[in-house]
Amino acid sequence: MPHQQAALTKVGSGTGVMSISKIPLITLFFCSMAWLAAPTANAEDGNQFFEQGVTAFQAGDFSKALEDFTQAQTDGLDTPALWYNLGATYYKLGQYESAAGTFEKLAAFDTMRQIAYYNLGLVAFRQNRIEDARHWFTLSLIGGNDKIKDLSTTALKRLGSKPDGNTGNAWHGFGQMRYAHDDNVARANEDINGNIALEDYYWELLAAADYPLLGSRKNGLVMGASVYQQQYRNESDFDFLHGRLYAQWNFPIGAWPTRLFVDTDQARFGGKDFQSSVNGGVQTELRTHGPLGTLRMRYRASQIQSDNSKYDYLQGTVQQIRISSRSYMHKNRLHVEYTYEDHDREDLVVHIPANTGTNRPAYDNFYSYSPSRQQLRTALKVPFAAHWSGELDLRYRISDYHDAHSINGTSTIRHDDRSNASLEIVRDFGRQWSAGLEYNTMRNNSNMNRYDYTRNVLSLNGIYSW
């Protein structure tokens, strides 16, 4: 097969990090048949269909080429040349999931692994999976084919990365500002119950930045910090301020990028000290090209300390396990996630003194703040016009509390079901800016009526990333 080229047309990052218009064209590298081992097979028909597929591909009839290569496979042909040309044909037809799966089969052949990884990077780029594209281009630097190394190095530079795994700008970060209307302010913090319906506007600021202190982002120590502030226009008793310092050590375990992390948090609520925590855990992921896409698993443990005696009942530990997958269907991004949490707090005991007038003795009310929680989440992001996308986020959470509430002599084990749905329309402005309009609705149903509530938030937000 002669040397073929196919330009990658405008593709966005899907994360708002890279502008659609800023991505240069990258050339798809189709090796000549002279470089590939000549196809051999037990079935003569397989060879015949393979040759017909090559002819059709050269003529630009990719549908016919796919038909012939598939028939050659059915007839028993199993060679690097077949898998390479079949993957290239899928790519030409825009069938990127099939192309990725085929190039993964090609990577099983030692002599073809380097070009297979490079082509997997191109497929990931076509699907807007920019981080995956960087991953495959980096892997394709390993091998003896200097031409592929040069192409991979060029691709990484155009994606804003250096071959050592760092980005061109060592600092990473983002800032987000939001202005919103909240129809149930008292439920903004679920650990602190408010029993009256309050409605107010608020602004919110979230900013984070990190820096690779040792090594690279893929294999080294990264330090960072974040700050979050929520301030209401009238109901300042519910203002919230949170700061975090963190360190994470990133390293690969085979094909699994892995991260060990530790961080320390401090928060203020209503303008007063609230709580602090020390957290740590491990996260690992595997990039696949099946329906699971990128599979990620994380364990996180937190030790929470009260900084205000009023909230001592929230002291304790929280352990969390999260399993998620992120996959792409053409330009659509699907995120599916399961989270399990176990809380072991001090809980709240309220002493009710005796009433001498009615001869009622003193007693204690007990409120449990130690649930086990399970949550399912699915989020779908769909680009629907140039620079425009929509994201639907659905969540359902079950909370079962470890100990029975005891209120005025009545004991009840609390059980909550909470559903949450949000819809956001996002407009990208160049490489680093985006703005969105979001509506979020939440409903909590409890077997204890005092914990039933609804909350609706309409917000306008802007994000800047670097």
C-alpha positions in Angstrom: 0.0 0.0 0.0 1.4 3.4 -0.9 2.0 6.0 1.8 -1.4 7.5 2.7 -2.2 10.7 4.6 -5.4 11.9 6.2 -5.6 15.3 7.9 -7.3 15.6 11.3 -9.9 18.3 11.0 -11.1 20.6 13.8 -11.6 18.7 17.0 -12.1 20.1 20.5 -10.7 18.7 23.7 -14.0 18.0 25.4 -12.7 19.5 28.6 -12.4 23.1 27.7 -8.6 23.0 27.9 -7.9 23.2 24.2 -9.6 25.4 21.7 -11.1 23.7 18.6 -9.6 26.4 16.3 -6.1 26.2 17.9 -5.3 22.5 17.2 -3.0 22.1 14.3 -3.5 19.3 11.7 -1.8 16.1 12.5 -1.0 13.5 9.8 -2.2 9.9 10.0 0.8 7.6 9.3 0.0 4.8 7.0 3.1 2.7 6.4 3.7 1.2 3.0 3.1 -2.4 2.5 6.8 -2.8 1.9 7.4 -2.1 5.5 4.8 -4.5 6.7 5.3 -8.2 6.7 3.6 -9.8 3.7 0.3 -11.4 4.6 0.3 -15.2 4.9 -2.6 -17.4 5.9 -3.8 -20.9 5.7 -6.8 -19.9 3.7 -6.0 -18.8 0.1 -9.4 -16.9 0.0 -8.2 -14.8 2.9 -5.2 -13.6 0.9 -7.4 -12.9 -2.1 -9.8 -10.7 -0.1 -6.9 -9.0 1.6 -5.4 -8.0 -1.8 -8.8 -6.8 -3.0 -9.1 -4.7 0.1 -5.7 -3.1 -0.5 -6.8 -2.2 -4.1 -10.1 -0.8 -2.8 -8.3 1.3 -0.1 -5.9 2.7 -2.7 -8.9 3.7 -4.9 -10.5 5.5 -1.9 -13.4 3.0 -1.7 -13.2 2.4 2.0 -16.5 0.7 2.4 -15.4 -1.9 -0.2 -12.0 -2.2 1.6 -13.8 -2.8 4.9 -15.9 -5.5 3.3 -12.9 -7.3 1.9 -10.7 -7.0 4.9 -13.5 -8.3 7.1 -14.0 -11.2 4.8 -10.3 -12.0 4.9 -10.5 -12.1 8.7 -13.5 -14.4 8.5 -11.6 -16.7 6.2 -8.8 -17.1 8.8 -6.3 -14.4 7.9 -4.6 -13.2 11.1 -1.5 -11.1 10.3 -0.2 -7.7 11.4 -0.8 -6.4 7.9 -4.5 -7.3 8.1 -5.1 -5.7 11.5 -3.2 -2.6 10.5 -5.1 -2.1 7.2 -8.4 -2.9 8.9 -7.8 -0.3 11.6 -6.8 2.2 9.0 -10.0 1.6 7.1 -12.2 2.0 10.2 -10.4 5.3 10.8 -11.0 6.5 7.3 -14.7 5.6 7.7 -14.9 7.5 11.0 -15.6 4.3 13.0 -13.2 5.2 15.7 -14.2 2.7 18.4 -13.7 -0.1 15.9 -10.4 1.4 14.8 -9.2 1.6 18.4 -10.1 -2.0 19.1 -8.3 -3.1 15.9 -5.1 -1.2 16.7 -5.2 -2.7 20.2 -5.1 -6.1 18.5 -2.2 -4.9 16.3 -0.3 -3.9 19.5 -0.1 -7.6 20.4 2.6 -7.9 17.7 5.9 -6.7 19.1 7.1 -5.3 15.7 3.8 -3.3 15.3 3.4 -2.0 18.9 5.0 1.4 18.3 2.8 2.3 15.3 -0.3 0.8 17.0 0.2 3.1 20.0 0.7 6.1 17.7 -2.5 5.3 15.8 -4.4 4.8 19.1 -3.3 8.4 19.9 -4.8 9.6 16.7 -8.0 7.8 17.3 -8.2 9.3 20.8 -7.6 12.8 19.4 -10.4 12.3 16.9 -12.7 11.4 19.8 -11.7 14.5 21.8 -10.0 12.3 24.4 -7.0 14.6 24.7 -5.4 13.0 27.8 -5.7 9.6 26.3 -4.1 10.9 23.1 -1.2 12.2 25.1 -0.9 8.8 26.8 -0.7 6.9 23.6 1.6 9.3 21.9 4.0 9.1 24.8 4.0 5.3 24.7 4.8 5.4 21.0 8.1 7.2 21.7 9.3 3.8 22.9 10.7 1.8 20.0 13.1 1.8 17.1 11.1 3.6 14.5 12.5 7.1 14.4 9.8 8.4 12.0 7.1 7.4 14.5 9.1 9.0 17.3 9.3 12.3 15.3 5.6 12.2 14.6 4.7 11.4 18.2 7.0 14.2 19.5 5.4 16.7 17.1 1.9 15.5 18.2 2.7 15.9 21.8 4.1 19.4 21.3 0.9 20.4 19.4 -1.2 19.1 22.2 0.8 21.3 24.6 2.9 18.5 26.1 6.6 17.7 26.3 7.8 14.1 25.6 8.7 13.7 29.3 5.0 13.9 30.3 5.0 17.6 31.4 2.9 20.2 29.7 4.4 23.2 28.1 3.2 25.3 31.1 4.4 23.7 34.3 1.6 25.3 36.3 -1.9 23.9 35.8 -5.0 25.5 37.2 -8.4 26.9 36.8 -10.8 29.5 38.3 -14.5 29.4 38.3 -17.0 32.0 39.4 -20.8 31.4 39.7 -23.8 33.6 40.5 -26.9 31.7 41.5 -30.3 31.8 43.0 -31.0 29.2 45.7 -34.5 28.5 46.9 -33.5 26.5 50.0 -30.4 28.0 51.5 -30.8 26.1 54.7 -30.0 22.8 52.9 -26.8 24.1 51.2 -24.8 22.1 53.8 -26.4 18.8 54.4 -24.4 18.2 57.7 -26.0 21.3 59.3 -29.8 21.1 59.2 -31.9 24.1 58.8 -35.7 23.7 59.3 -36.9 26.9 57.7 -37.1 27.6 54.0 -34.8 30.5 53.0 -34.4 31.9 49.5 -31.4 34.0 48.5 -28.8 34.8 45.8 -25.2 33.9 46.2 -21.9 34.1 44.4 -19.3 31.3 44.4 -15.6 31.2 43.7 -13.5 28.1 43.1 -9.8 28.3 42.2 -7.1 25.7 42.1 -3.5 25.4 40.9 -0.7 22.8 41.1 2.9 22.4 40.1 5.2 19.4 39.4 7.8 19.7 42.1 9.8 16.6 41.3 9.8 14.6 38.0 6.8 15.0 35.7 3.1 15.0 36.1 3.0 11.3 34.9 5.8 10.2 37.2 6.7 12.5 40.0 5.5 14.7 42.9 2.8 17.4 42.3 2.0 20.0 44.9 -1.1 22.2 44.8 -3.7 24.3 46.6 -7.4 25.2 46.1 -9.8 27.6 47.7 -13.6 27.7 47.6 -16.0 30.4 48.8 -19.7 30.7 48.8 -21.3 34.0 50.0 -25.0 34.8 50.2 -26.4 38.2 49.6 -28.5 38.2 52.7 -28.2 34.9 54.6 -24.6 35.3 55.7 -25.0 32.7 58.4 -24.7 30.1 55.6 -21.6 31.5 54.0 -18.9 28.9 53.5 -15.1 29.1 53.0 -12.8 26.1 52.3 -9.1 25.8 51.7 -7.0 22.8 50.7 -3.3 22.0 50.4 -2.4 18.8 48.7 0.5 16.6 47.4 0.2 13.7 45.0 2.8 11.2 43.8 2.0 10.0 40.3 3.6 6.8 38.9 2.7 4.1 36.5 2.1 0.4 37.5 2.3 -1.3 34.1 -0.6 0.2 32.0 -2.2 1.7 35.2 -1.4 5.3 35.9 -1.5 5.5 39.7 -1.6 8.3 42.3 -1.0 8.4 46.0 -2.3 11.6 47.6 -2.6 13.4 50.9 -4.2 16.8 51.7 -5.2 18.9 54.5 -8.4 21.0 54.6 -9.8 23.8 56.7 -13.3 25.3 56.5 -15.3 28.2 58.0 -19.1 28.3 58.2 -21.1 31.5 58.7 -18.0 33.5 59.2 -16.8 31.3 62.1 -14.4 28.4 62.5 -16.0 25.2 61.4 -13.8 22.1 60.9 -10.5 20.8 59.5 -9.5 17.4 58.1 -6.5 15.3 57.0 -7.2 13.1 54.0 -5.3 10.5 52.0 -5.8 7.8 49.5 -4.9 6.1 46.3 -6.3 6.3 42.8 -5.5 4.2 39.7 -7.0 4.0 36.2 -6.8 1.9 33.1 -7.5 3.2 29.6 -9.5 0.7 27.5 -11.2 1.0 24.2 -14.3 -1.1 25.1 -17.5 0.3 26.5 -15.9 1.1 29.8 -13.5 3.7 28.2 -11.2 5.0 30.9 -11.8 3.0 34.1 -10.9 4.8 37.4 -10.8 3.5 41.0 -10.2 5.6 44.1 -10.1 5.1 47.8 -10.1 8.1 50.2 -10.0 8.3 54.0 -10.6 11.4 56.0 -10.1 12.3 59.7 -12.3 15.2 60.6 -11.6 17.5 63.5 -14.1 20.1 64.8 -12.7 23.7 65.1 -15.9 24.9 66.9 -17.5 23.1 69.9 -20.9 23.8 68.3 -20.1 21.2 65.6 -18.2 18.6 67.7 -20.9 16.0 66.7 -19.5 16.0 63.1 -16.0 14.9 64.2 -14.9 11.5 63.1 -13.9 9.6 60.0 -15.2 9.1 56.5 -14.1 6.4 54.1 -15.0 6.5 50.4 -14.6 4.1 47.5 -15.4 5.4 44.0 -15.4 3.5 40.7 -16.1 5.3 37.5 -15.7 5.0 33.7 -15.5 7.7 31.1 -16.1 6.7 27.4 -16.7 8.6 24.2 -19.2 7.9 21.4 -18.2 10.0 18.5 -17.9 13.5 20.2 -20.3 12.6 23.1 -18.8 11.9 26.5 -20.4 9.5 28.9 -19.4 9.3 32.6 -20.8 6.6 34.9 -19.9 6.4 38.6 -20.6 4.5 41.7 -19.6 5.8 45.2 -19.7 4.2 48.6 -19.1 6.2 51.8 -19.1 5.1 55.4 -19.3 7.9 58.1 -18.3 7.3 61.7 -19.1 10.6 63.5 -19.5 11.5 67.1 -23.2 12.2 66.6 -25.3 14.6 68.5 -26.8 14.2 72.0 -29.1 17.0 73.2 -29.9 17.0 76.9 -33.5 17.9 77.7 -33.8 19.0 81.4 -36.6 17.8 83.7 -39.9 19.7 83.9 -40.8 20.0 87.5 -44.2 21.4 86.6 -45.3 18.2 84.8 -43.0 15.9 86.8 -41.3 14.9 83.5 -37.8 13.5 84.1 -34.8 14.7 82.2 -33.8 12.7 79.0 -31.5 12.8 76.0 -32.4 13.2 72.4 -30.0 11.4 70.0 -29.3 12.3 66.4 -27.1 10.1 64.2 -24.8 11.8 61.7 -23.1 8.5 60.7 -24.6 7.1 57.5 -23.4 4.6 55.0 -24.1 6.0 51.5 -24.3 4.6 48.1 -24.6 6.8 45.0 -25.0 6.2 41.3 -24.2 8.9 38.9 -24.4 9.2 35.1 -23.4 12.3 33.1 -23.7 12.8 29.3 -22.0 15.7 27.5 -23.2 16.3 23.9 -21.7 19.0 21.6 -24.7 20.3 19.5 -23.1 23.3 17.6 -19.8 24.9 17.1 -18.5 25.9 20.5 -21.7 24.8 22.2 -22.4 21.7 24.3 -25.0 20.5 26.8 -24.5 18.2 29.8 -27.1 16.2 31.7 -26.1 15.0 35.1 -28.3 12.5 37.1 -27.6 11.2 40.6 -29.4 8.9 43.0 -28.2 8.4 46.5 -29.3 6.1 49.4 -28.3 6.9 53.0 -28.7 4.4 55.8 -27.8 5.6 59.3 -25.9 3.3 61.7 -27.8 4.2 64.9 -31.4 5.0 65.6 -32.5 8.5 66.2 -34.1 8.9 69.6 -36.3 12.0 69.7 -38.7 12.6 72.6 -38.8 8.9 73.4 -39.4 7.7 69.9 -36.6 5.7 68.2 -36.3 5.6 64.4 -33.5 4.4 62.1 -33.2 7.0 59.5 -33.2 6.2 55.8 -33.0 8.8 53.0 -33.3 8.6 49.2 -32.0 11.6 47.4 -32.3 12.3 43.6 -30.5 15.1 41.8 -30.6 16.3 38.2 -28.9 19.1 36.5 -28.8 20.4 33.0 -26.1 22.8 31.8 -25.5 24.6 28.5 -21.9 25.6 27.9 -20.3 28.0 25.4 -16.6 27.8 24.8 -14.7 31.0 24.1 -11.3 30.2 22.7 -8.7 27.9 24.4 -9.2 28.8 28.0 -12.6 30.4 28.6 -16.0 29.0 28.9 -19.4 30.0 30.3 -22.5 28.1 31.3 -26.1 28.3 32.4 -27.1 25.5 34.8 -30.3 24.4 36.4 -30.0 21.9 39.3 -32.9 20.3 41.2 -32.7 18.0 44.2 -35.2 16.1 46.2 -34.6 14.2 49.5 -37.1 11.7 50.7 -36.7 10.5 54.3 -38.6 8.2 56.6 -38.3 11.0 59.1 -40.4 14.0 57.8 -38.0 16.6 59.3 -35.4 15.6 56.7 -37.7 15.8 53.6 -36.7 18.7 51.4 -36.4 20.0 47.9 -33.8 22.5 46.6 -33.5 24.2 43.2 -30.6 26.3 42.0 -30.3 28.3 38.8 -26.8 29.6 38.1 -24.6 31.4 35.6 -20.9 30.5 35.7 -17.6 31.3 33.9 -14.4 29.2 33.9 -10.9 30.1 33.0 -8.2 27.3 32.8 -4.5 27.3 32.1 
